[in-house]
Amino acid sequence: MSIVLTTAALLLAGPPPPGEDAAHRADRIRTEQLNRSAAAKVIRRQENDTARDRAWRESQADYERQMAAWRKRDAERRRYNDSIR
C-alpha cells in the first residue's frame, strides 16, 4: 500500500528540482508523508488528552461536591449527637 501511495505522490509532485535524482525525490516525499502522519497523530493525541482532562475535571468536581455534602451531613450529625449528650 505504501508503495502505491509513494508512487502516487511521486506522480503528483511534478518534476524534481535540479540536482535531485529519483531516489532522493522518493525519500523526500516519503519523509513528507511521515511528517504529515506524525503531525496528525500529535493532533489526535492532543484532542484525546483534552477530552481525558475534561472528564477528569468533571469527575473531580463531582467528587468534591459529594464530599462537601458528606461533610455537611457529618457536621450536622455531630452537632445533633453533641446536643443530646
Residue frames relative to the residue before (quaternion, step in Angstrom):
aa qw qx qy qz dx dy dz
M 1.0000 0.0000 0.0000 0.0000 0.00 0.00 0.00
S 0.6782 0.4857 -0.3119 0.4548 3.59 0.89 -0.87
I 0.5898 0.5555 -0.3772 0.4486 3.60 1.13 -0.54
V 0.6407 0.5134 -0.3182 0.4740 3.56 1.01 -0.82
L 0.6637 0.4990 -0.3051 0.4663 3.59 0.93 -0.88
T 0.6577 0.5040 -0.3110 0.4655 3.55 0.96 -0.86
T 0.6431 0.5120 -0.3171 0.4730 3.58 0.98 -0.82
A 0.6516 0.5017 -0.3132 0.4750 3.57 0.95 -0.85
A 0.6473 0.5100 -0.3188 0.4683 3.58 0.98 -0.81
L 0.6225 0.5361 -0.3401 0.4577 3.58 1.02 -0.73
L 0.6705 0.4969 -0.2965 0.4643 3.56 0.96 -0.86
L 0.6962 0.4681 -0.2706 0.4722 3.57 1.01 -0.79
A 0.6043 0.6084 -0.3508 0.3764 3.59 1.13 -0.58
G 0.4335 -0.7009 0.4700 0.3160 3.58 1.12 -0.41
P 0.7483 -0.3824 0.2655 0.4726 3.55 -1.25 -0.21
P 0.5209 -0.6495 0.4446 0.3303 3.58 -1.05 0.69
P 0.5560 -0.5740 0.4582 0.3892 3.58 -1.17 0.47
P 0.6422 -0.5245 0.3669 0.4217 3.61 -1.13 0.44
G 0.7993 0.2855 -0.2253 0.4784 3.56 -0.97 0.87
E 0.6432 0.4935 -0.3387 0.4775 3.62 1.22 0.01
D 0.2353 -0.7746 0.5696 0.1422 3.57 -0.65 1.06
A 0.7435 -0.4358 0.2764 0.4254 3.57 -1.31 0.17
A 0.6459 0.5226 -0.3305 0.4477 3.61 0.98 -0.78
H 0.6680 0.4859 -0.3027 0.4754 3.57 0.94 -0.85
R 0.6334 0.5354 -0.3234 0.4556 3.54 1.02 -0.81
A 0.6597 0.4952 -0.3083 0.4739 3.59 0.91 -0.90
D 0.6416 0.5205 -0.3171 0.4657 3.58 1.01 -0.81
R 0.6559 0.5084 -0.3101 0.4638 3.59 0.95 -0.87
I 0.6659 0.4974 -0.3051 0.4649 3.58 0.92 -0.88
R 0.6456 0.5095 -0.3196 0.4706 3.58 0.99 -0.82
T 0.6317 0.5233 -0.3287 0.4681 3.58 1.01 -0.78
E 0.6450 0.5106 -0.3201 0.4699 3.58 0.97 -0.80
Q 0.6304 0.5226 -0.3270 0.4719 3.60 1.03 -0.78
L 0.6619 0.5017 -0.3057 0.4655 3.57 0.92 -0.90
N 0.6448 0.5187 -0.3217 0.4601 3.58 0.99 -0.79
R 0.6506 0.4980 -0.3224 0.4741 3.60 0.97 -0.81
S 0.6436 0.5213 -0.3157 0.4629 3.57 0.99 -0.84
A 0.6600 0.5009 -0.3051 0.4695 3.58 0.94 -0.88
A 0.6422 0.5169 -0.3260 0.4627 3.60 0.97 -0.80
A 0.6444 0.5105 -0.3236 0.4684 3.60 0.99 -0.79
K 0.6428 0.5166 -0.3260 0.4623 3.59 1.01 -0.77
V 0.6312 0.5267 -0.3312 0.4631 3.58 1.00 -0.77
I 0.6521 0.5069 -0.3164 0.4665 3.59 0.93 -0.85
R 0.6539 0.4996 -0.3198 0.4697 3.61 0.92 -0.87
R 0.6461 0.5186 -0.3209 0.4588 3.58 0.96 -0.86
Q 0.6539 0.5060 -0.3166 0.4649 3.59 0.95 -0.83
E 0.6474 0.5074 -0.3184 0.4712 3.58 0.99 -0.80
N 0.6577 0.4974 -0.3078 0.4747 3.58 0.98 -0.84
D 0.6407 0.5159 -0.3251 0.4664 3.58 0.99 -0.80
T 0.6350 0.5279 -0.3295 0.4578 3.57 1.00 -0.80
A 0.6643 0.4883 -0.3048 0.4768 3.60 0.92 -0.88
R 0.6516 0.5094 -0.3139 0.4664 3.59 0.98 -0.85
D 0.6517 0.5091 -0.3133 0.4669 3.59 0.96 -0.85
R 0.6457 0.5162 -0.3205 0.4624 3.58 0.98 -0.84
A 0.6491 0.5068 -0.3152 0.4716 3.59 0.97 -0.84
W 0.6487 0.5094 -0.3240 0.4634 3.58 0.97 -0.80
R 0.6545 0.5078 -0.3196 0.4601 3.61 0.91 -0.86
E 0.6505 0.5085 -0.3184 0.4657 3.58 0.98 -0.81
S 0.6795 0.4676 -0.3053 0.4758 3.59 0.89 -0.84
Q 0.6272 0.5242 -0.3391 0.4657 3.60 1.04 -0.69
A 0.6456 0.5072 -0.3201 0.4727 3.60 0.97 -0.80
D 0.6319 0.5231 -0.3234 0.4717 3.59 1.03 -0.80
Y 0.6427 0.5150 -0.3150 0.4716 3.58 0.97 -0.87
E 0.6582 0.5056 -0.3145 0.4606 3.61 0.91 -0.88
R 0.6370 0.5101 -0.3332 0.4723 3.62 1.00 -0.74
Q 0.6614 0.5005 -0.3131 0.4626 3.59 0.92 -0.85
M 0.6589 0.5008 -0.3107 0.4675 3.59 0.97 -0.82
A 0.6299 0.5218 -0.3379 0.4656 3.61 1.01 -0.76
A 0.6525 0.4945 -0.3170 0.4789 3.60 0.97 -0.81
W 0.6497 0.5069 -0.3226 0.4657 3.60 0.97 -0.79
R 0.6431 0.5165 -0.3293 0.4596 3.61 0.94 -0.83
K 0.6385 0.5199 -0.3266 0.4640 3.58 1.00 -0.81
R 0.6667 0.4878 -0.3049 0.4739 3.60 0.91 -0.90
D 0.6530 0.5159 -0.3145 0.4565 3.58 0.98 -0.83
A 0.6429 0.5097 -0.3264 0.4694 3.59 0.99 -0.80
E 0.6422 0.5104 -0.3221 0.4725 3.60 0.98 -0.81
R 0.6440 0.5166 -0.3206 0.4643 3.58 0.97 -0.84
R 0.6633 0.4992 -0.3083 0.4645 3.60 0.90 -0.83
R 0.6377 0.5133 -0.3324 0.4684 3.60 0.98 -0.80
Y 0.6505 0.5128 -0.3148 0.4635 3.55 0.96 -0.87
N 0.6748 0.4946 -0.3011 0.4575 3.59 0.86 -0.94
D 0.6473 0.5079 -0.3170 0.4717 3.58 1.04 -0.75
S 0.6711 0.5149 -0.3095 0.4345 3.60 1.04 -0.72
I 0.7145 0.4359 -0.2728 0.4744 3.65 1.08 -0.51
R 0.5399 0.6205 -0.4182 0.3854 3.62 1.18 0.04
